[in-house]
Every structure is written in C-alpha cells, then in structure tokens.
C-alpha cells in the first residue's frame, strides 16, 4: 500500500541533492545542486508524513498540493505528479530552484522540529525536469480562441504567469518590456548559480509557441504612450516590478554621489548576467561593475545581498564582506544561501551598521559602527541601536548597496495622473478585483505589494489572470445583453 511507503522520516534522514564543492563551484555560474536521481527523489518524498493539516501547503504562497505530488512521486506516477504540481503553479521548474523553501514550505513542514523537513524544493525540481525530459510540458494552447486582447507591461514572473493563464483561456496576449530579453528579474537579477538562464528561455519558448507576442526594447511612456496601449487592448495588466535602489537614508554620506566604486545591487547583477549571456558591455561599465581583485563590501541582508556576495566570489574578488545591522537569526535572507556563501569564502559582519564612505574620487573604505539590538518596534523586530564609540573603517574599493527596491513613479513615467499610488509609490488596487483606479487596468506583483519573492509574483500574476478573465467575460455578457 502507498501509506506503507510514506512516513519514512522515522527511518530515513533528510538529504539534499549532491552539492558541488565550494572550490569547484566558485569557478563558474552553473547551478550548485545536482538533480536528484529517481531513486533519491523517491526516497526523500517518502519521508512525507501525509499529515491531516499540511502546513507546507498552507504556507506556500501558491498553496501547491505538495503532499499529493510527493505521494505520486513515491508511487512512480510521475506524469500525474507533474499535472498536480503544475495545476497550481505556472512555473514549478523555477520556483523549485529559487524559492526560499526553508522559510516557506520546508520551514513549516510538520516533521521539521524532530526529524528535519522533507526536501520539497528538490523533489519539485525532479518532477518538473522529468516532465520536460519526457515531453509532458506543452505550450499553454487554448481550446478555443477569444477576440479580446490583453496588454501586459513587464515580462517578469508576474507578467509571464498572467500570460500563461490568460492564454490558456484563449485571450490574445502581447507583453511589453523595456529589456531586450524575456524574464525580467529571472534573467537579469538572479545569478546563474541559482537559476540557469536556459530554464527561463525554455519557458519563454513555450509561451511563444502558444501564440504570446513579445514586444521588447519598449518603454511605456517613451516608445508607446500608456494611452495608446490602453486604446489598443481590451485590458491592461501592469506587472513592472520594482527596480529603484534604496539608499542608506540618514546614514548616507553626502559625498557618495561624487564617488566611484559604489554601485546598486541590481546594476551589478545585471552587468554580471549580461556578461554571462554573452553581451558586450561598454569598457567603463565592465570596469565599474567587476569585483576582480577588489575588496568588496556588500551592504544588506536579503537574498539580493546573497546573490551579490556569491557573484563577487565568482568574479575572483580579493575579499568579500557582507555588512548587516542585525544578527544571523534576524537576517531576512535564506539560511541556506548564507551557508552557501560562507562555504564559498564570504565573511559576514553581523550587528554592523554602515555610517558612510571614505575616499576622494573613489571609495576606499566604509565607515561602520557596531550595533546593539534594542526593544522591538511595531513590526516586532528589535530596533538596531549604534554602540557609542564603536566606529571603525572597513577597507573597500567596491561597495554594493543591496538595501532593497522601491517603485518608480509610474503615474509620471506613464503620463497618467489617474493612476493612484500608495504613500510608498506602489500601485493601489482593489484587492478583490485587482483593478487599479483606471477601469480596465489591473496590476500585480511587486509593483503592488512591494519588493517580494518570485513565488509571490507568480501567485499575483495568476490571480490577476482570474480577475481579468472574470471582468472581460462580464463585460462581454453585458454587451450581449444590450445588443439583444
């Protein structure tokens, strides 16, 4: 019986896929984890307790039916496992690689406390790669076509997920993006050692094969006006993401603007990814965004900071230090990523606050203070407080600021003052309909919720597709009623 094959956590220890050694993986940008073999995936999936209340599922933003596809994997019913996995997730092959499972599904696994969690992400990757290898993954072709067209602004995870779901329903989809490739953050913001680019390109081709049209190198408000876009399509989805780098705020040195050697995280990662993709960059940009032979300091404690420090290691930096003002336990980045970074030679300066920068034309050091964590604020996090007299200088000739992202001023960029935004600059929507302040214009992803995880962008894109579909069908039904 299947139940006899499950609940093996009492006999079988948790195991991750084989990980390449730190010395070897520092030499390239390939993914660091090897794929599970069929036997190993079956073994690890069998550790699932098939609990009555699957917290892995409820704590997954997509509410994936995780216990079901784990059991199907154990039974060897891999095509069914793929069908269940992809039923709730437009891009399981991507989420299985880059979602911080230790903070989501695996971190909430029922057996986590006594036996270590099931390796959900690695099994998900095994299922999806098995599906691709066997030709089970097909373009999202509709059963019947609809006449309505939908314009999507942004070819990142939210926009692509919405396109996938809407195309299945028969709508005509055109995606606009200012970059020259499809994928947004997936291509330019996430290094290859976490997500190899062919994985994204493979999904792009499926969408193209389904009839989705991509209009690239196109900025809304410059190459085409927002008004023209709205006139062209029956509905519009804004899924631009957030890319504006945050600064150090009150601690930022007023001389920073005149210094070279201080770069935003996304600019740094984009330059690195472009080089990996074979693009030719201007010599000045190559020099300013290369860590080779330099003392690198990355400021921040999230997943973007981890991407930066590990990229710098692969660029053969002289030294790489991550400065974060809270301690390890309060770091927002993935625990697994911190461990990988330490294995590769990154030094972490916990409870350390950057106060400014030293140097004339170019940065030479970061001024820092040590931190004491005080009382918790309204969010429940303890407030960092500088320790008086603890200031010191940390040598650096390349500083990467990974402090998070804010949205651009879209009403100004789109020349559309009717587009209402929050006090944080994110787009206001009616959360029930996901419509903005403009009729027929919807929004999803980071541009609504603020900088977040790819898996949340996928969820928002899928939800937006449902709302757009409902709105267009109601509109069509109303038109038919008036006509009759």
N, C-alpha and C positions, 0 to 999 in steps of 0.2 A: 504493500500500500504506500501511497505517496507520503502519508503522515509519518510512516516509519523512516522515510528518507530525510525528513526535515528534523528540526530541533537538535541538530548535531553540535550545537555550540557547547554542550557539556563534554563532548569528546574531542572536538576539533578546534584548534586555536585559530584566531583571526590571522589572515595573511594578506598582504598587499601583493600586487604583481611585482615581479622582479624589477628592481630599480638599478639602473646603470650606476657604476661607481662615480663618485664626485669628480675624480681626476679626469675620467673619460668624458663625462657629460659637459664639463666646462669648456671642452674643445669645440662644441657645436651648439646649434639651436634646435636639435631634434628633441622630441618628447622624451622625458627621462624614464617613464614607466613603460615596460614592455607589456604586451597584451597577455591576458590570461589564456592559458590553454583551455580546451574544452573540459578536461578533467579537473583543472584547478577551479574554473568558474563554477562547475557543478558542486565541487566540494565546499566552496565558500558560500554559495547560495543555499546549501543545505543547512547552514548554521542558523537560518531564519527560524524564529520561534512561532511564526504564524499566529501572532498574538491577536486577541479579540479586538483590541483598540490599537491599530498600527500608528504609533506616533511618528514613525518615519514618513508615512503618507500625509498625515495632518500637518507636519512641519515642513513639507515640501511645498514651495510656492505654487507648483503645478498640480499638487495633490496626485502625483503619479501612483498608480496601483502597484506599488513596489512588492508587497508580499505575493501578489499573484504572479508577476513575471519572475520572481525568484523561484517560486514553486515550479513554474513551467520550465525553467532552465534545468532544474534538478530532474524533471521528467524527460528531458531531451526534446521537448516540444518547442524548438527554437523559433520557428516561424510564428507560432502563436504568442510566444514571449515578445517577439518584435511587434506584433499587432497590438498587444496590450500596452507595451512601452510607448509606442508612437501615437496611441489613441489620445493621450493627454499632453503630448509634448511634440511640437513641430520639429525640434532639433535635439533628440536624445543623444546623438553622437557628439554634440558639442557640450551639452550640459554634463554628460558623463565624464568629460575631461576636465572642465574648468569650474564647475560649481563647487563651492566650499562645503563638501559633504560633512566635514567634521563640525560645521556649525548648523547644518540643516538636517537632512535625513539620518545620517550616521550618528550625529551628535545626539539625536533623540531616540535612537534605537533602544527598545525595551531591555535588551540584554547588555547594553553598554556598561552599566555600573559594575557588574560582576564578571563578565566574560569578554568584554570588548565587542564593539558593534560589528554587524555584518558589513563587508566591503561592498556597499551598494553601488557606488560610482564605477568601480572597476568591472562589476558584473554587467552594469548597464552598457558600458563601452563594449564589452564582449558581445552582448546581444546585438548591438547596432552594427558592429563590424562583421559579425556573422551574417546579418541581413544584407549588407552591401555585397559581401563576397558571394552570396547565393542569388543575387539579383532580385531580392524581395522588395527592395526600396524602389518605388515607381514615382514618376512625376505626378504632382497633385492635379490630375486631369478631372474636370467636372463631368457629371453625367449629362448635363445639358447646359448650354450657354445662356447667359443673360446679356441684355443690351447695355446695362449700366456700366459706366467706367468709374474707377476709383484711382485718385492720385495719392501716392504715399510719398511724403517728404522724409527721406532718410532710409538708407539701405543697411542699417544696423539690425541688431537682433529683434527689436520690437517691430520695425517695419517689415522685415522678412517674415516674421511669424504671422503677422496680419495678412501679408500677401499670400502665404501658403494656405491659410484657412479660407480666405475670400476667393481665391482661385478655385478651390475645391467646390465652392458654391456656384461657380460659373461666371463670376464677375470679371470684367476686363481690367487688368491691373497695370499701372505704369508707376514705376518707382524712380524718384529723382534723388540724386545725391551729388554733393559738391566734389567728392573724391573721384578718382579715376578707376577705382575698383569697388566691387560689391562686398559688403561685410562690415563697414564702419569700424567700430572698436575691435571686432573679431579679427580683422585683418591688420589694422594699424596700431591698436593699443595693447594687444595681448601677444607676448613673445611666443615664438615657435616651440619653445621647450614645454609650454603648457598646451598649445593648440597649433599643430602644424597647419599651414595655410591650405594645403590640398583638401583638408576636411571641409573648410568653408567653401572653397571653389567647387567642390563636388555638389554641395547643396545648391549653390548658385546655378549650376548647370541643370539641375532638376527643375528649378523654377523657370529657367529659360525654356526648357523642353515642354513645360506645361503652358507656355504662352505668355508668361510675365515679361513685360518690357522694361528695360532699364535705360534711363536717360542720365548718364554720368557727366562729370565735369560741369555740373549745372548748379548754380547758386540761385535759390529763390530770392527774388528781390533785386537781382542783378541781371541774370541771363533770361529769366522769365519772371514776371510780376506775380505776386500772390493772387491778385485779382484775375489775371489771365488763367492761372491754374484752376482757380475755383470755377471760372466760366467753362473751362474745358471738361471738367469732371462732374459727375453726379454727387460725389462725396470726396472729401479730402481728409487724410489722416496725417497729422504732424507727429513724427517719430524721430526727431533730430538728435535726441540725446543731449548731454551737457558736456561741454568741452573747455569752457573758460576756466583757466587755472586759478585757484585761490592763492592769495598771498599770505605772508606771515602776519598781516594785520598790524596791530600796535607795536609789535616787536620788530617789524621790518625796518632795516636800515635805510634812511633816505638816500644813501649813496648807491643803493643796489642798482638803480636804473642805469647808472653810468658804468657799471662793472661788467666785464665779460666773464664767462665761466659759470654763470648762474642761469639754469635753464628749467623751464616747466617740464614735468614728467612726461606729459603726452607728446610734446615736441621731441623729447629724447627718444621715447619708444617708437614714435612714428619714423624717425630717421633710421633707427636700427632695423625696423621691419622693412622699410623701403630698400635698404641695402640688401637684406636677406632675400627680397623678392627680385633682386637684380636691377633695381633702378639706379640711375646715375644722379647723384646729388651734387649741387654746387660745392666746390672745394671748401669754401668758408663754412658751409653748413656741416660738411663732413668733419672738419676740424673741431668745430664748436660743440658737436654732439658725440664725439668719440671719447671713450674713457681710457683708451690705450695709454699705459704708462703714467696715469694720473692718480692722485689721491682723491677719491670720490667720496662725497658725503651726501647721503640721501635723507631728506627731512620728511618724516611721515611714518605712519604705522599701519597703513591699509594694504590691500592686495596690490594696488598700483606701485606702492613703495617696494614691495617684494619683487615685482616684475622688474623694477629699475635696478635694484641691487644685484639681482641674478643676471641681468643683461650686462651690467658693468663688469662682473666677474668674467663673463664670456668674451668681453672685449679686451681682456688682459689688462685690467686696471692694476695700478701699483698697490692700492689698498682700497677697500670698500667698507664704509661705516654707515650704519643706519642709526639716525638720531630720533628718538621718540620720547615724548614728555611723560608718558605713563609707563607702567611696568608691563612685563610679559603677559601677566594674567588679564590685563585690561587692553591689550592690543587688538584692534579690530580686524587685522589680517588673519588669514588662515594659519592655524597652528602648524599644519603640515608644510605650508610654504616657508614659515620661519625655520623649521627644522631643516628643510632642503637648503635654504640659504646658508645656515650655519655650517652644514656639511661642506658647502662649496667655498667657504672661507670668509663669509661676511661677518663683520664684527657689529654687535648691537650695543648701543649706548642707551640703556633704559633710564627712565627718570631724568632725562636731559632735555633742556629747552634751548632752542636756538634764539639768541638775542639780536643777532645782526651779523654783519660780514666785515672782514678786514681786507684791505688791498686798495690800490690806486686805480689803475685802468682795469686790472684783472683781479679776481678774488684770490686771496691767499690763505684765508682761514675763516672758520665760522666761530663767532663768539657764543659761548654756551654758559648756562647755569644749571646746577643740579636742582632737582625737584623733590618736593615732599607732597604726597597726596593728602589733601585736606578733607573736609566734610563733603558729603555728596550734595550735588546740586539737584535741580528739579527733575533732571533726567535719570537720577540715580547713580550717576558716575561721580567719583571723587574728584574734586577740583585740584588741578596741578598748581602748586604754590612754589615759587622760586625760593631757594635757601640763600639767605643773605650771606654775601662774601664767598659764594661758591663758584664765581665766574672763572672761566678759563677759555683758552683758544684751542681750536682743533684744526690742524693743518688740512687744507683742501684747495685744489685748483680746479675742481669741477663740483658744483653743488647742484643737485637735482631736487626741485621742490615738488613733493608728492603729497600735497595738503588737501587734495580733493578738487572737485569741479563745481562750477556754478553755471547756470544757463546764460546764453547770450540774450540780449534784448530783442526778442523776436518781433514784437509789435513795430519796433523801429526798423529792423532788418527787412521785414516783410512789407513795410509801409502800410500796416493795417492796425490803426489805433483801436478798432473794435475788439481786437484780441486781448482779453483780460488776463492779467497775470497776478500771481500772489506776491506778497512782500519779499519773497525770496527770488522772484523772477521766473518761477515755474508757471506753466500754463494752468489756469483754472479750468476745471471741467466739472460737469455734473457727473458724479461718480456712478450714478445709476445708468445714465445713457452714454457716458464718456464723451459727450459733446461739449465743445468749447462755447464761448459766448457768441459764436457765429453759427448760424443754422447750417447744418450740413458739413461742418468742420469738426473733426474729432482729434483727440490727442492721446498718446500712450507712451509708456516707458519713462526714462529718466527725465524727460522734459516736463513730466507731470509730477513724479514722485521725488525728483532729485536724484543725485548720483547713487546708484544702487547696483545690484548684481545682474548679470546677464540673464539668469533664470527668471528674475522678476520682470525683465524687459520682455522675455518670451511670453510669460503669463499675461502681461498687459496687452501685448500685441494680439494674442489670441482672444482676449476678452473684447478688445476693440473691434475685431472682426465680427464677433457675435452681435455687438451693438449696431455696427454699420449695416449688417445684413438685416437686422430687425427694422431699422429705420427706413432703409430703402424699400423693403417689402411693404411696410405700412404706407409709405408714400405712393408706391405703385398701386396698392389696393384702393387708396383714396382717389387717385386719378381715374381708375377704372370705374369707381362708383359715380364720380361726377360725370364721366363720359356716358354712362348708361342712363 
